[in-house]
Amino acid sequence: MSALSPAEVKNSSTNKGNKGDFLIDLENQYGANNYHPLNVVLEKGEGVWVYDVEGKKYLDCLSAYSAVNQGHCNPRLLQKLVDQASKLTLTSRAFRNDQLGPFCKEICELTGYEMVLPMNSGAEAVETAIKAARKWAYNVKNVPDNKAEIITCHNNFHGRTISIISFSSEPSYQKGFGPFTPGFTSVEYGSIEKIEAAMNDNTAAVLIEPIQGEGGVVVPPEGYLKKLSSICQEKNILLIADEIQTGLGRTGKLLACQHEEVTPDVVILGKALSGGFYPVSAVLASKEVLGVFSPGEHGSTFGGNPLGMSLAREALKILVEEKLIENAAELGEYFLEGLRKIETSCSYIECIRGKGLMIGVVLTPEAKGARRFCEALQKEGILCKETHENVIRFAPPLVITKTEIDWALDKISQVMKTL
């Protein structure tokens, strides 16, 4: 196997067009075709800005699906990465390390939970929460063996594993991947009546996103989460909140559930937990719930590793010390107001919804899809991504300034009027 040298990349790209085209061709030829990205090839990032291989500058309005809330290549995280990587990166959980204990203490104190189980990807954390809920149902609630049920919602997105896509309502996520894992019931999102009707003596948990991200930045009716939490407590059912995208400041609160003063039994975190430097996720709950695990029943070679834990500790400190959560609340409202002004003069916009810096611009059928708007915004120096075909999602890093939002609003207005 021979690696391409910088000179070979340059020569090849000169013969085929620009460097970006050459790298796109490489990816298309050798990479699995499981994504449909915009055709921009990025090589550098700083704060809210990213740069492609040709040197063009873009405002990142996706934040790697909220994984870089602290901004691209945050200098504090970069220094922490270098410091920890030069000392110790991985021990496995066969041994202890000096970063895991402090991480557990700090995240539990910050969120108010008794116990945490760190993993790597968000999907791993969702699987962890599902396993914990099922075992809790058998050990604590006395549900008959192998009868535990978990209620989910239509339009959800919790990951890509076989078990997780088993309760997806998106046909493209399921087609060709069966048979599926049993034990899940899916109901309409935002309907308390539908969730309550689906509950029975074997219901272990309700798994829900406080705001559906991939579903199109769908915000449930006011009071929905509070009422759901009350019903779950009354019926001895765990409320599991997937805050992988909505958590860690994105919506203007540390956790999105806090907008309704709801404390779920289980919270799932990921993405911004390491500021985009390394995969780190976590499940937070009471000792009654996470205490069901015994040694050997669940784990991960990389989960809780010193490099990840060191980064996660610093990522949490940055959110608090640099007041990024407050910034998301204030500038999220400012961004929403600016977009609503654009809405008044654009017949293609059906509505605008979101909280904090998690915003969805819903387009009418006449707009002929959100993809072409995202491609036009790319040409104007703004990177965002369509979701559910008709929604443009805006979710910039939480370090964004009012000046940068004003610049973005001007470009968005131009594109909406032109198209």
SULGITA-V662466 format. One record per helix or strand. SS is the DSSP state (~ for helix, > for strand). FROM is the first residue (numbers start at 1). TO is the last residue. If there is no record, write none. Layout:
# SULGITA-V662466
ss->SS from->FROM to->TO
ss->SS from->FROM to->TO
This chain:
# SULGITA-V662466
ss->~ from->6 to->16
ss->~ from->19 to->30
ss->> from->42 to->47
ss->> from->49 to->52
ss->> from->57 to->60
ss->~ from->63 to->66
ss->> from->72 to->72
ss->~ from->75 to->85
ss->~ from->100 to->111
ss->> from->115 to->119
ss->~ from->122 to->139
ss->> from->149 to->153
ss->~ from->162 to->165
ss->~ from->171 to->174
ss->> from->184 to->187
ss->~ from->192 to->198
ss->> from->203 to->208
ss->> from->211 to->212
ss->> from->218 to->219
ss->~ from->224 to->234
ss->> from->238 to->242
ss->~ from->256 to->260
ss->> from->266 to->269
ss->~ from->271 to->274
ss->> from->281 to->285
ss->~ from->287 to->290
ss->~ from->306 to->321
ss->~ from->324 to->343
ss->> from->349 to->355
ss->> from->358 to->363
ss->~ from->365 to->367
ss->~ from->371 to->379
ss->> from->382 to->383
ss->> from->385 to->387
ss->> from->391 to->394
ss->~ from->402 to->418
